[in-house]
Amino acid sequence: MTGSGLSQRLRRVIDALPLDSGTRVLEVGGAPGAAAREVARRVGPSGHVLVVDRSAKGVALVERTAAEEIADGRLGVRCVRVEEAQLAAGEAPFDLAFACRVGVLDGRHPAERRLAVTALRSMLVPGGPIYVDTGDPLVRLDD
């Protein structure tokens, strides 16, 4: 872990993302919230991070570790399978999505991958990229 609580792997992933002030970011499977908190810091008060995680325990952990960012409106969390994720009514689309070690996106569950990518694409601006940590640290999905 580095001084900020991020592992070197997560720091490399976040450093590879094209983040600017105001960027809206969707993180898939973000528990315990370390990456989401750092991304929220980097995109600033005009940006936003939404973590979608299928695990209620994971969501509760993000809610606990990122309570300040959630209270400030810079971060949100939703308990949902990525294959079923969708924008809430009136919610603006996201600029990019990323996932670290999420089986449905990294090749471990190919049957569900198409559903997951379709759901993510529906939540992104047109052409919004999806990045997956495969140890490189990131691969951009081109479907």
N, CA, C and O atoms as a GROMACS GRO file, in nm:
protein
  572
    1MET      N    1   0.083  -0.118   0.000
    1MET     CA    2   0.000   0.000   0.000
    1MET      C    3   0.087   0.125   0.000
    1MET      O    4   0.196   0.128   0.058
    2THR      N    5   0.038   0.226  -0.066
    2THR     CA    6   0.108   0.354  -0.065
    2THR      C    7   0.055   0.438   0.050
    2THR      O    8  -0.034   0.394   0.122
    3GLY      N    9   0.109   0.554   0.068
    3GLY     CA   10   0.068   0.642   0.177
    3GLY      C   11  -0.079   0.680   0.172
    3GLY      O   12  -0.137   0.709   0.276
    4SER      N   13  -0.140   0.679   0.055
    4SER     CA   14  -0.281   0.720   0.044
    4SER      C   15  -0.376   0.603   0.066
    4SER      O   16  -0.497   0.620   0.056
    5GLY      N   17  -0.324   0.483   0.096
    5GLY     CA   18  -0.408   0.367   0.117
    5GLY      C   19  -0.435   0.288  -0.009
    5GLY      O   20  -0.511   0.191  -0.006
    6LEU      N   21  -0.375   0.328  -0.120
    6LEU     CA   22  -0.393   0.256  -0.246
    6LEU      C   23  -0.278   0.158  -0.267
    6LEU      O   24  -0.162   0.190  -0.238
    7SER      N   25  -0.311   0.040  -0.316
    7SER     CA   26  -0.205  -0.052  -0.356
    7SER      C   27  -0.138   0.004  -0.481
    7SER      O   28  -0.194   0.089  -0.550
    8GLN      N   29  -0.018  -0.043  -0.508
    8GLN     CA   30   0.051   0.002  -0.630
    8GLN      C   31  -0.029  -0.035  -0.754
    8GLN      O   32  -0.032   0.041  -0.851
    9ARG      N   33  -0.093  -0.151  -0.752
    9ARG     CA   34  -0.174  -0.193  -0.866
    9ARG      C   35  -0.288  -0.095  -0.890
    9ARG      O   36  -0.309  -0.052  -1.003
   10LEU      N   37  -0.362  -0.061  -0.784
   10LEU     CA   38  -0.473   0.034  -0.802
   10LEU      C   39  -0.422   0.171  -0.845
   10LEU      O   40  -0.487   0.238  -0.926
   11ARG      N   41  -0.310   0.214  -0.792
   11ARG     CA   42  -0.254   0.343  -0.833
   11ARG      C   43  -0.223   0.341  -0.983
   11ARG      O   44  -0.251   0.438  -1.053
   12ARG      N   45  -0.164   0.231  -1.033
   12ARG     CA   46  -0.134   0.221  -1.177
   12ARG      C   47  -0.263   0.225  -1.260
   12ARG      O   48  -0.267   0.290  -1.364
   13VAL      N   49  -0.366   0.157  -1.213
   13VAL     CA   50  -0.494   0.157  -1.285
   13VAL      C   51  -0.549   0.300  -1.292
   13VAL      O   52  -0.584   0.347  -1.400
   14ILE      N   53  -0.555   0.367  -1.179
   14ILE     CA   54  -0.612   0.502  -1.175
   14ILE      C   55  -0.527   0.599  -1.255
   14ILE      O   56  -0.581   0.686  -1.324
   15ASP      N   57  -0.396   0.585  -1.247
   15ASP     CA   58  -0.307   0.672  -1.326
   15ASP      C   59  -0.329   0.655  -1.476
   15ASP      O   60  -0.307   0.748  -1.553
   16ALA      N   61  -0.373   0.536  -1.517
   16ALA     CA   62  -0.393   0.509  -1.660
   16ALA      C   63  -0.528   0.559  -1.712
   16ALA      O   64  -0.549   0.565  -1.833
   17LEU      N   65  -0.619   0.594  -1.622
   17LEU     CA   66  -0.750   0.642  -1.666
   17LEU      C   67  -0.742   0.787  -1.712
   17LEU      O   68  -0.669   0.867  -1.653
   18PRO      N   69  -0.815   0.823  -1.817
   18PRO     CA   70  -0.816   0.961  -1.865
   18PRO      C   71  -0.912   1.047  -1.782
   18PRO      O   72  -1.024   1.076  -1.823
   19LEU      N   73  -0.865   1.087  -1.665
   19LEU     CA   74  -0.948   1.162  -1.571
   19LEU      C   75  -0.917   1.310  -1.578
   19LEU      O   76  -0.801   1.350  -1.580
   20ASP      N   77  -1.021   1.390  -1.582
   20ASP     CA   78  -1.010   1.535  -1.576
   20ASP      C   79  -1.111   1.585  -1.475
   20ASP      O   80  -1.201   1.512  -1.434
   21SER      N   81  -1.096   1.709  -1.436
   21SER     CA   82  -1.194   1.770  -1.348
   21SER      C   83  -1.331   1.763  -1.415
   21SER      O   84  -1.345   1.799  -1.532
   22GLY      N   85  -1.430   1.717  -1.342
   22GLY     CA   86  -1.565   1.710  -1.396
   22GLY      C   87  -1.601   1.578  -1.461
   22GLY      O   88  -1.716   1.559  -1.501
   23THR      N   89  -1.507   1.485  -1.473
   23THR     CA   90  -1.535   1.356  -1.535
   23THR      C   91  -1.633   1.275  -1.450
   23THR      O   92  -1.621   1.271  -1.328
   24ARG      N   93  -1.729   1.212  -1.517
   24ARG     CA   94  -1.823   1.123  -1.450
   24ARG      C   95  -1.776   0.980  -1.476
   24ARG      O   96  -1.763   0.938  -1.591
   25VAL      N   97  -1.752   0.906  -1.368
   25VAL     CA   98  -1.687   0.775  -1.376
   25VAL      C   99  -1.775   0.669  -1.312
   25VAL      O  100  -1.832   0.688  -1.205
   26LEU      N  101  -1.786   0.557  -1.380
   26LEU     CA  102  -1.859   0.441  -1.332
   26LEU      C  103  -1.757   0.333  -1.298
   26LEU      O  104  -1.680   0.290  -1.385
   27GLU      N  105  -1.755   0.288  -1.173
   27GLU     CA  106  -1.666   0.179  -1.134
   27GLU      C  107  -1.748   0.056  -1.107
   27GLU      O  108  -1.847   0.061  -1.034
   28VAL      N  109  -1.708  -0.056  -1.166
   28VAL     CA  110  -1.776  -0.183  -1.148
   28VAL      C  111  -1.702  -0.264  -1.042
   28VAL      O  112  -1.581  -0.285  -1.052
   29GLY      N  113  -1.776  -0.310  -0.941
   29GLY     CA  114  -1.717  -0.394  -0.838
   29GLY      C  115  -1.616  -0.319  -0.753
   29GLY      O  116  -1.503  -0.367  -0.736
   30GLY      N  117  -1.652  -0.206  -0.700
   30GLY     CA  118  -1.556  -0.116  -0.637
   30GLY      C  119  -1.527  -0.134  -0.490
   30GLY      O  120  -1.454  -0.053  -0.434
   31ALA      N  121  -1.579  -0.237  -0.425
   31ALA     CA  122  -1.550  -0.254  -0.282
   31ALA      C  123  -1.401  -0.285  -0.265
   31ALA      O  124  -1.344  -0.361  -0.343
   32PRO      N  125  -1.338  -0.228  -0.164
   32PRO     CA  126  -1.391  -0.155  -0.050
   32PRO      C  127  -1.403  -0.004  -0.069
   32PRO      O  128  -1.444   0.066   0.024
   33GLY      N  129  -1.370   0.049  -0.186
   33GLY     CA  130  -1.389   0.191  -0.212
   33GLY      C  131  -1.263   0.273  -0.226
   33GLY      O  132  -1.271   0.393  -0.251
   34ALA      N  133  -1.147   0.212  -0.211
   34ALA     CA  134  -1.021   0.288  -0.219
   34ALA      C  135  -1.004   0.353  -0.355
   34ALA      O  136  -0.970   0.471  -0.362
   35ALA      N  137  -1.026   0.279  -0.462
   35ALA     CA  138  -1.010   0.336  -0.596
   35ALA      C  139  -1.113   0.446  -0.620
   35ALA      O  140  -1.080   0.552  -0.672
   36ALA      N  141  -1.237   0.421  -0.581
   36ALA     CA  142  -1.343   0.520  -0.602
   36ALA      C  143  -1.312   0.650  -0.529
   36ALA      O  144  -1.334   0.758  -0.584
   37ARG      N  145  -1.262   0.640  -0.409
   37ARG     CA  146  -1.228   0.761  -0.332
   37ARG      C  147  -1.118   0.840  -0.402
   37ARG      O  148  -1.125   0.962  -0.410
   38GLU      N  149  -1.016   0.771  -0.453
   38GLU     CA  150  -0.907   0.841  -0.522
   38GLU      C  151  -0.956   0.902  -0.653
   38GLU      O  152  -0.918   1.014  -0.687
   39VAL      N  153  -1.039   0.829  -0.726
   39VAL     CA  154  -1.094   0.883  -0.851
   39VAL      C  155  -1.179   1.006  -0.819
   39VAL      O  156  -1.170   1.107  -0.890
   40ALA      N  157  -1.261   1.000  -0.715
   40ALA     CA  158  -1.343   1.115  -0.676
   40ALA      C  159  -1.255   1.235  -0.644
   40ALA      O  160  -1.289   1.348  -0.678
   41ARG      N  161  -1.143   1.210  -0.578
   41ARG     CA  162  -1.051   1.320  -0.547
   41ARG      C  163  -0.997   1.382  -0.675
   41ARG      O  164  -0.987   1.504  -0.686
   42ARG      N  165  -0.963   1.298  -0.772
   42ARG     CA  166  -0.903   1.347  -0.896
   42ARG      C  167  -1.001   1.419  -0.987
   42ARG      O  168  -0.963   1.513  -1.056
   43VAL      N  169  -1.127   1.377  -0.988
   43VAL     CA  170  -1.224   1.443  -1.077
   43VAL      C  171  -1.284   1.567  -1.012
   43VAL      O  172  -1.352   1.646  -1.078
   44GLY      N  173  -1.259   1.585  -0.884
   44GLY     CA  174  -1.297   1.707  -0.816
   44GLY      C  175  -1.445   1.720  -0.788
   44GLY      O  176  -1.523   1.628  -0.816
   45PRO      N  177  -1.484   1.833  -0.733
   45PRO     CA  178  -1.623   1.852  -0.691
   45PRO      C  179  -1.723   1.857  -0.807
   45PRO      O  180  -1.842   1.838  -0.785
   46SER      N  181  -1.677   1.883  -0.928
   46SER     CA  182  -1.770   1.886  -1.040
   46SER      C  183  -1.781   1.750  -1.110
   46SER      O  184  -1.862   1.732  -1.200
   47GLY      N  185  -1.699   1.653  -1.066
   47GLY     CA  186  -1.707   1.517  -1.119
   47GLY      C  187  -1.790   1.430  -1.028
   47GLY      O  188  -1.839   1.474  -0.924
   48HIS      N  189  -1.806   1.305  -1.068
   48HIS     CA  190  -1.882   1.211  -0.985
   48HIS      C  191  -1.836   1.070  -1.015
   48HIS      O  192  -1.800   1.037  -1.129
   49VAL      N  193  -1.838   0.986  -0.912
   49VAL     CA  194  -1.806   0.843  -0.926
   49VAL      C  195  -1.926   0.764  -0.876
   49VAL      O  196  -1.977   0.790  -0.767
   50LEU      N  197  -1.970   0.667  -0.955
   50LEU     CA  198  -2.073   0.575  -0.911
   50LEU      C  199  -2.013   0.435  -0.909
   50LEU      O  200  -1.961   0.387  -1.010
   51VAL      N  201  -2.019   0.371  -0.793
   51VAL     CA  202  -1.974   0.233  -0.779
   51VAL      C  203  -2.096   0.143  -0.790
   51VAL      O  204  -2.194   0.161  -0.718
   52VAL      N  205  -2.090   0.045  -0.880
   52VAL     CA  206  -2.192  -0.058  -0.886
   52VAL      C  207  -2.127  -0.189  -0.843
   52VAL      O  208  -2.023  -0.228  -0.896
   53ASP      N  209  -2.189  -0.255  -0.747
   53ASP     CA  210  -2.134  -0.380  -0.693
   53ASP      C  211  -2.250  -0.473  -0.665
   53ASP      O  212  -2.353  -0.431  -0.611
   54ARG      N  213  -2.234  -0.597  -0.700
   54ARG     CA  214  -2.342  -0.695  -0.681
   54ARG      C  215  -2.354  -0.741  -0.537
   54ARG      O  216  -2.454  -0.802  -0.500
   55SER      N  217  -2.254  -0.714  -0.456
   55SER     CA  218  -2.251  -0.760  -0.318
   55SER      C  219  -2.303  -0.655  -0.221
   55SER      O  220  -2.252  -0.543  -0.216
   56ALA      N  221  -2.404  -0.690  -0.143
   56ALA     CA  222  -2.455  -0.598  -0.041
   56ALA      C  223  -2.346  -0.567   0.061
   56ALA      O  224  -2.337  -0.455   0.110
   57LYS      N  225  -2.263  -0.666   0.094
   57LYS     CA  226  -2.152  -0.643   0.186
   57LYS      C  227  -2.052  -0.544   0.126
   57LYS      O  228  -2.003  -0.455   0.195
   58GLY      N  229  -2.024  -0.560  -0.002
   58GLY     CA  230  -1.932  -0.468  -0.070
   58GLY      C  231  -1.987  -0.326  -0.073
   58GLY      O  232  -1.913  -0.231  -0.050
   59VAL      N  233  -2.115  -0.312  -0.100
   59VAL     CA  234  -2.179  -0.181  -0.102
   59VAL      C  235  -2.171  -0.117   0.036
   59VAL      O  236  -2.138   0.001   0.049
   60ALA      N  237  -2.201  -0.196   0.140
   60ALA     CA  238  -2.194  -0.143   0.277
   60ALA      C  239  -2.053  -0.099   0.311
   60ALA      O  240  -2.034   0.001   0.381
   61LEU      N  241  -1.954  -0.172   0.264
   61LEU     CA  242  -1.815  -0.135   0.290
   61LEU      C  243  -1.780  -0.003   0.221
   61LEU      O  244  -1.715   0.082   0.281
   62VAL      N  245  -1.822   0.013   0.097
   62VAL     CA  246  -1.797   0.139   0.026
   62VAL      C  247  -1.869   0.253   0.098
   62VAL      O  248  -1.812   0.360   0.116
   63GLU      N  249  -1.992   0.230   0.138
   63GLU     CA  250  -2.066   0.334   0.210
   63GLU      C  251  -1.994   0.376   0.338
   63GLU      O  252  -1.995   0.493   0.375
   64ARG      N  253  -1.931   0.281   0.404
   64ARG     CA  254  -1.859   0.311   0.527
   64ARG      C  255  -1.726   0.383   0.499
   64ARG      O  256  -1.695   0.483   0.564
   65THR      N  257  -1.649   0.332   0.403
   65THR     CA  258  -1.516   0.389   0.379
   65THR      C  259  -1.521   0.521   0.302
   65THR      O  260  -1.428   0.601   0.310
   66ALA      N  261  -1.628   0.542   0.227
   66ALA     CA  262  -1.640   0.664   0.145
   66ALA      C  263  -1.754   0.753   0.192
   66ALA      O  264  -1.812   0.827   0.113
   67ALA      N  265  -1.786   0.748   0.321
   67ALA     CA  266  -1.898   0.824   0.375
   67ALA      C  267  -1.884   0.974   0.347
   67ALA      O  268  -1.983   1.040   0.316
   68GLU      N  269  -1.764   1.027   0.358
   68GLU     CA  270  -1.744   1.170   0.335
   68GLU      C  271  -1.772   1.208   0.190
   68GLU      O  272  -1.840   1.306   0.163
   69GLU      N  273  -1.720   1.128   0.096
   69GLU     CA  274  -1.740   1.156  -0.046
   69GLU      C  275  -1.886   1.139  -0.085
   69GLU      O  276  -1.937   1.212  -0.170
   70ILE      N  277  -1.955   1.042  -0.024
   70ILE     CA  278  -2.097   1.022  -0.050
   70ILE      C  279  -2.176   1.141   0.002
   70ILE      O  280  -2.264   1.193  -0.067
   71ALA      N  281  -2.146   1.184   0.123
   71ALA     CA  282  -2.216   1.298   0.183
   71ALA      C  283  -2.196   1.425   0.102
   71ALA      O  284  -2.286   1.509   0.094
   72ASP      N  285  -2.078   1.440   0.041
   72ASP     CA  286  -2.047   1.557  -0.042
   72ASP      C  287  -2.108   1.549  -0.182
   72ASP      O  288  -2.103   1.646  -0.257
   73GLY      N  289  -2.165   1.432  -0.217
   73GLY     CA  290  -2.223   1.416  -0.350
   73GLY      C  291  -2.123   1.383  -0.458
   73GLY      O  292  -2.158   1.385  -0.576
   74ARG      N  293  -1.998   1.354  -0.422
   74ARG     CA  294  -1.896   1.323  -0.521
   74ARG      C  295  -1.892   1.175  -0.557
   74ARG      O  296  -1.828   1.136  -0.655
   75LEU      N  297  -1.960   1.093  -0.477
   75LEU     CA  298  -1.955   0.949  -0.496
   75LEU      C  299  -2.090   0.889  -0.460
   75LEU      O  300  -2.156   0.933  -0.366
   76GLY      N  301  -2.130   0.790  -0.536
   76GLY     CA  302  -2.253   0.716  -0.508
   76GLY      C  303  -2.224   0.568  -0.518
   76GLY      O  304  -2.122   0.528  -0.575
   77VAL      N  305  -2.312   0.488  -0.464
   77VAL     CA  306  -2.294   0.343  -0.470
   77VAL      C  307  -2.430   0.278  -0.488
   77VAL      O  308  -2.530   0.324  -0.432
   78ARG      N  309  -2.432   0.172  -0.566
   78ARG     CA  310  -2.557   0.104  -0.598
   78ARG      C  311  -2.534  -0.047  -0.595
   78ARG      O  312  -2.437  -0.096  -0.653
   79CYS      N  313  -2.622  -0.119  -0.528
   79CYS     CA  314  -2.612  -0.265  -0.522
   79CYS      C  315  -2.691  -0.323  -0.640
   79CYS      O  316  -2.814  -0.326  -0.640
   80VAL      N  317  -2.616  -0.368  -0.739
   80VAL     CA  318  -2.679  -0.424  -0.859
   80VAL      C  319  -2.574  -0.504  -0.936
   80VAL      O  320  -2.456  -0.470  -0.936
   81ARG      N  321  -2.618  -0.609  -1.000
   81ARG     CA  322  -2.529  -0.682  -1.091
   81ARG      C  323  -2.504  -0.591  -1.211
   81ARG      O  324  -2.597  -0.527  -1.261
   82VAL      N  325  -2.382  -0.586  -1.257
   82VAL     CA  326  -2.351  -0.497  -1.370
   82VAL      C  327  -2.435  -0.532  -1.492
   82VAL      O  328  -2.469  -0.444  -1.571
   83GLU      N  329  -2.469  -0.659  -1.508
   83GLU     CA  330  -2.550  -0.701  -1.622
   83GLU      C  331  -2.689  -0.639  -1.618
   83GLU      O  332  -2.756  -0.633  -1.721
   84GLU      N  333  -2.732  -0.592  -1.502
   84GLU     CA  334  -2.865  -0.535  -1.485
   84GLU      C  335  -2.861  -0.386  -1.453
   84GLU      O  336  -2.964  -0.324  -1.430
   85ALA      N  337  -2.743  -0.328  -1.452
   85ALA     CA  338  -2.728  -0.187  -1.414
   85ALA      C  339  -2.789  -0.098  -1.521
   85ALA      O  340  -2.787  -0.129  -1.640
   86GLN      N  341  -2.843   0.015  -1.476
   86GLN     CA  342  -2.897   0.114  -1.568
   86GLN      C  343  -2.897   0.250  -1.499
   86GLN      O  344  -2.888   0.259  -1.377
   87LEU      N  345  -2.907   0.353  -1.579
   87LEU     CA  346  -2.915   0.487  -1.524
   87LEU      C  347  -3.046   0.504  -1.448
   87LEU      O  348  -3.149   0.451  -1.488
   88ALA      N  349  -3.041   0.578  -1.340
   88ALA     CA  350  -3.163   0.613  -1.268
   88ALA      C  351  -3.234   0.722  -1.348
   88ALA      O  352  -3.173   0.789  -1.430
   89ALA      N  353  -3.362   0.739  -1.323
   89ALA     CA  354  -3.439   0.843  -1.391
   89ALA      C  355  -3.372   0.978  -1.372
   89ALA      O  356  -3.345   1.019  -1.259
   90GLY      N  357  -3.344   1.047  -1.481
   90GLY     CA  358  -3.284   1.179  -1.476
   90GLY      C  359  -3.133   1.180  -1.453
   90GLY      O  360  -3.073   1.287  -1.448
   91GLU      N  361  -3.072   1.064  -1.438
   91GLU     CA  362  -2.927   1.058  -1.413
   91GLU      C  363  -2.850   1.079  -1.542
   91GLU      O  364  -2.882   1.020  -1.645
   92ALA      N  365  -2.749   1.165  -1.536
   92ALA     CA  366  -2.665   1.192  -1.654
   92ALA      C  367  -2.576   1.071  -1.683
   92ALA      O  368  -2.534   1.000  -1.591
   93PRO      N  369  -2.547   1.047  -1.810
   93PRO     CA  370  -2.458   0.936  -1.844
   93PRO      C  371  -2.316   0.962  -1.795
   93PRO      O  372  -2.279   1.075  -1.764
   94PHE      N  373  -2.239   0.856  -1.790
   94PHE     CA  374  -2.101   0.862  -1.743
   94PHE      C  375  -2.005   0.872  -1.861
   94PHE      O  376  -2.035   0.827  -1.971
   95ASP      N  377  -1.890   0.931  -1.834
   95ASP     CA  378  -1.789   0.951  -1.939
   95ASP      C  379  -1.706   0.827  -1.965
   95ASP      O  380  -1.660   0.804  -2.077
   96LEU      N  381  -1.686   0.746  -1.862
   96LEU     CA  382  -1.607   0.624  -1.876
   96LEU      C  383  -1.642   0.528  -1.765
   96LEU      O  384  -1.698   0.567  -1.663
   97ALA      N  385  -1.607   0.402  -1.787
   97ALA     CA  386  -1.627   0.298  -1.686
   97ALA      C  387  -1.497   0.222  -1.671
   97ALA      O  388  -1.419   0.210  -1.765
   98PHE      N  389  -1.475   0.170  -1.549
   98PHE     CA  390  -1.359   0.083  -1.530
   98PHE      C  391  -1.392  -0.026  -1.428
   98PHE      O  392  -1.482  -0.011  -1.345
   99ALA      N  393  -1.318  -0.135  -1.437
   99ALA     CA  394  -1.337  -0.249  -1.348
   99ALA      C  395  -1.202  -0.313  -1.319
   99ALA      O  396  -1.118  -0.329  -1.408
  100CYS      N  397  -1.182  -0.349  -1.194
  100CYS     CA  398  -1.060  -0.419  -1.152
  100CYS      C  399  -1.098  -0.556  -1.100
  100CYS      O  400  -1.170  -0.570  -1.001
  101ARG      N  401  -1.048  -0.657  -1.168
  101ARG     CA  402  -1.070  -0.795  -1.126
  101ARG      C  403  -1.218  -0.829  -1.111
  101ARG      O  404  -1.262  -0.880  -1.008
  102VAL      N  405  -1.293  -0.799  -1.214
  102VAL     CA  406  -1.436  -0.831  -1.218
  102VAL      C  407  -1.453  -0.941  -1.322
  102VAL      O  408  -1.434  -0.919  -1.442
  103GLY      N  409  -1.490  -1.060  -1.274
  103GLY     CA  410  -1.494  -1.178  -1.359
  103GLY      C  411  -1.580  -1.166  -1.484
  103GLY      O  412  -1.543  -1.218  -1.589
  104VAL      N  413  -1.692  -1.098  -1.474
  104VAL     CA  414  -1.782  -1.086  -1.588
  104VAL      C  415  -1.720  -1.002  -1.699
  104VAL      O  416  -1.764  -1.010  -1.814
  105LEU      N  417  -1.618  -0.922  -1.668
  105LEU     CA  418  -1.555  -0.837  -1.770
  105LEU      C  419  -1.413  -0.880  -1.805
  105LEU      O  420  -1.364  -0.844  -1.912
  106ASP      N  421  -1.347  -0.956  -1.720
  106ASP     CA  422  -1.207  -0.990  -1.748
  106ASP      C  423  -1.188  -1.127  -1.812
  106ASP      O  424  -1.075  -1.175  -1.825
  107GLY      N  425  -1.298  -1.189  -1.853
  107GLY     CA  426  -1.287  -1.315  -1.926
  107GLY      C  427  -1.321  -1.439  -1.847
  107GLY      O  428  -1.329  -1.548  -1.905
  108ARG      N  429  -1.342  -1.428  -1.718
  108ARG     CA  430  -1.372  -1.546  -1.637
  108ARG      C  431  -1.515  -1.595  -1.656
  108ARG      O  432  -1.545  -1.711  -1.629
  109HIS      N  433  -1.605  -1.508  -1.701
  109HIS     CA  434  -1.746  -1.544  -1.721
  109HIS      C  435  -1.793  -1.493  -1.857
  109HIS      O  436  -1.872  -1.398  -1.864
  110PRO      N  437  -1.746  -1.554  -1.964
  110PRO     CA  438  -1.774  -1.500  -2.098
  110PRO      C  439  -1.922  -1.497  -2.135
  110PRO      O  440  -1.962  -1.412  -2.214
  111ALA      N  441  -2.003  -1.586  -2.082
  111ALA     CA  442  -2.144  -1.588  -2.119
  111ALA      C  443  -2.216  -1.460  -2.075
  111ALA      O  444  -2.306  -1.412  -2.145
  112GLU      N  445  -2.176  -1.404  -1.961
  112GLU     CA  446  -2.241  -1.283  -1.910
  112GLU      C  447  -2.173  -1.156  -1.961
  112GLU      O  448  -2.229  -1.047  -1.945
  113ARG      N  449  -2.057  -1.167  -2.019
  113ARG     CA  450  -1.981  -1.049  -2.059
  113ARG      C  451  -2.060  -0.958  -2.153
  113ARG      O  452  -2.060  -0.836  -2.135
  114ARG      N  453  -2.125  -1.016  -2.251
  114ARG     CA  454  -2.200  -0.935  -2.349
  114ARG      C  455  -2.310  -0.854  -2.280
  114ARG      O  456  -2.329  -0.737  -2.311
  115LEU      N  457  -2.381  -0.917  -2.186
  115LEU     CA  458  -2.485  -0.846  -2.112
  115LEU      C  459  -2.426  -0.732  -2.031
  115LEU      O  460  -2.482  -0.622  -2.025
  116ALA      N  461  -2.312  -0.758  -1.968
  116ALA     CA  462  -2.247  -0.655  -1.886
  116ALA      C  463  -2.201  -0.538  -1.971
  116ALA      O  464  -2.223  -0.422  -1.935
  117VAL      N  465  -2.139  -0.566  -2.083
  117VAL     CA  466  -2.091  -0.459  -2.171
  117VAL      C  467  -2.208  -0.379  -2.226
  117VAL      O  468  -2.201  -0.257  -2.235
  118THR      N  469  -2.315  -0.446  -2.264
  118THR     CA  470  -2.434  -0.377  -2.313
  118THR      C  471  -2.491  -0.284  -2.207
  118THR      O  472  -2.526  -0.170  -2.236
  119ALA      N  473  -2.500  -0.333  -2.084
  119ALA     CA  474  -2.552  -0.249  -1.975
  119ALA      C  475  -2.462  -0.129  -1.952
  119ALA      O  476  -2.511  -0.017  -1.936
  120LEU      N  477  -2.332  -0.150  -1.951
  120LEU     CA  478  -2.239  -0.039  -1.931
  120LEU      C  479  -2.251   0.063  -2.044
  120LEU      O  480  -2.254   0.183  -2.018
  121ARG      N  481  -2.256   0.016  -2.167
  121ARG     CA  482  -2.268   0.108  -2.281
  121ARG      C  483  -2.393   0.195  -2.268
  121ARG      O  484  -2.392   0.312  -2.308
  122SER      N  485  -2.500   0.139  -2.214
  122SER     CA  486  -2.625   0.216  -2.200
  122SER      C  487  -2.612   0.326  -2.093
  122SER      O  488  -2.694   0.418  -2.089
  123MET      N  489  -2.512   0.315  -2.009
  123MET     CA  490  -2.492   0.413  -1.901
  123MET      C  491  -2.385   0.517  -1.935
  123MET      O  492  -2.363   0.612  -1.859
  124LEU      N  493  -2.318   0.498  -2.048
  124LEU     CA  494  -2.208   0.586  -2.088
  124LEU      C  495  -2.251   0.682  -2.198
  124LEU      O  496  -2.346   0.656  -2.272
  125VAL      N  497  -2.179   0.793  -2.207
  125VAL     CA  498  -2.197   0.881  -2.322
  125VAL      C  499  -2.159   0.803  -2.446
  125VAL      O  500  -2.082   0.707  -2.437
  126PRO      N  501  -2.210   0.840  -2.564
  126PRO     CA  502  -2.173   0.768  -2.685
  126PRO      C  503  -2.021   0.765  -2.701
  126PRO      O  504  -1.954   0.868  -2.694
  127GLY      N  505  -1.968   0.646  -2.723
  127GLY     CA  506  -1.824   0.629  -2.739
  127GLY      C  507  -1.746   0.626  -2.609
  127GLY      O  508  -1.624   0.615  -2.611
  128GLY      N  509  -1.816   0.635  -2.495
  128GLY     CA  510  -1.749   0.633  -2.366
  128GLY      C  511  -1.675   0.501  -2.348
  128GLY      O  512  -1.733   0.394  -2.369
  129PRO      N  513  -1.548   0.506  -2.309
  129PRO     CA  514  -1.468   0.384  -2.300
  129PRO      C  515  -1.496   0.303  -2.174
  129PRO      O  516  -1.536   0.356  -2.070
  130ILE      N  517  -1.473   0.173  -2.186
  130ILE     CA  518  -1.476   0.080  -2.074
  130ILE      C  519  -1.336   0.022  -2.060
  130ILE      O  520  -1.283  -0.036  -2.154
  131TYR      N  521  -1.277   0.038  -1.942
  131TYR     CA  522  -1.142  -0.012  -1.914
  131TYR      C  523  -1.151  -0.125  -1.814
  131TYR      O  524  -1.225  -0.118  -1.716
  132VAL      N  525  -1.074  -0.231  -1.840
  132VAL     CA  526  -1.071  -0.346  -1.752
  132VAL      C  527  -0.928  -0.374  -1.711
  132VAL      O  528  -0.839  -0.381  -1.796
  133ASP      N  529  -0.905  -0.392  -1.582
  133ASP     CA  530  -0.774  -0.426  -1.528
  133ASP      C  531  -0.749  -0.574  -1.554
  133ASP      O  532  -0.815  -0.661  -1.498
  134THR      N  533  -0.653  -0.599  -1.639
  134THR     CA  534  -0.614  -0.738  -1.667
  134THR      C  535  -0.467  -0.760  -1.634
  134THR      O  536  -0.408  -0.860  -1.675
  135GLY      N  537  -0.408  -0.667  -1.559
  135GLY     CA  538  -0.268  -0.678  -1.521
  135GLY      C  539  -0.175  -0.598  -1.608
  135GLY      O  540  -0.054  -0.602  -1.587
  136ASP      N  541  -0.226  -0.524  -1.706
  136ASP     CA  542  -0.143  -0.450  -1.802
  136ASP      C  543  -0.109  -0.305  -1.766
  136ASP      O  544  -0.004  -0.263  -1.815
  137PRO      N  545  -0.177  -0.223  -1.692
  137PRO     CA  546  -0.290  -0.254  -1.605
  137PRO      C  547  -0.426  -0.246  -1.669
  137PRO      O  548  -0.522  -0.301  -1.615
  138LEU      N  549  -0.441  -0.179  -1.783
  138LEU     CA  550  -0.574  -0.161  -1.838
  138LEU      C  551  -0.583  -0.201  -1.984
  138LEU      O  552  -0.491  -0.182  -2.063
  139VAL      N  553  -0.698  -0.258  -2.015
  139VAL     CA  554  -0.733  -0.289  -2.154
  139VAL      C  555  -0.863  -0.215  -2.182
  139VAL      O  556  -0.957  -0.220  -2.102
  140ARG      N  557  -0.869  -0.147  -2.294
  140ARG     CA  558  -0.993  -0.081  -2.334
  140ARG      C  559  -1.075  -0.181  -2.414
  140ARG      O  560  -1.028  -0.237  -2.514
  141LEU      N  561  -1.199  -0.202  -2.369
  141LEU     CA  562  -1.286  -0.296  -2.441
  141LEU      C  563  -1.337  -0.230  -2.568
  141LEU      O  564  -1.391  -0.120  -2.565
  142ASP      N  565  -1.318  -0.299  -2.677
  142ASP     CA  566  -1.368  -0.250  -2.806
  142ASP      C  567  -1.482  -0.336  -2.856
  142ASP      O  568  -1.528  -0.321  -2.969
  143ASP      N  569  -1.528  -0.427  -2.771
  143ASP     CA  570  -1.637  -0.520  -2.802
  143ASP      C  571  -1.599  -0.599  -2.923
  143ASP      O  572  -1.675  -0.684  -2.968
   0.00000   0.00000   0.00000
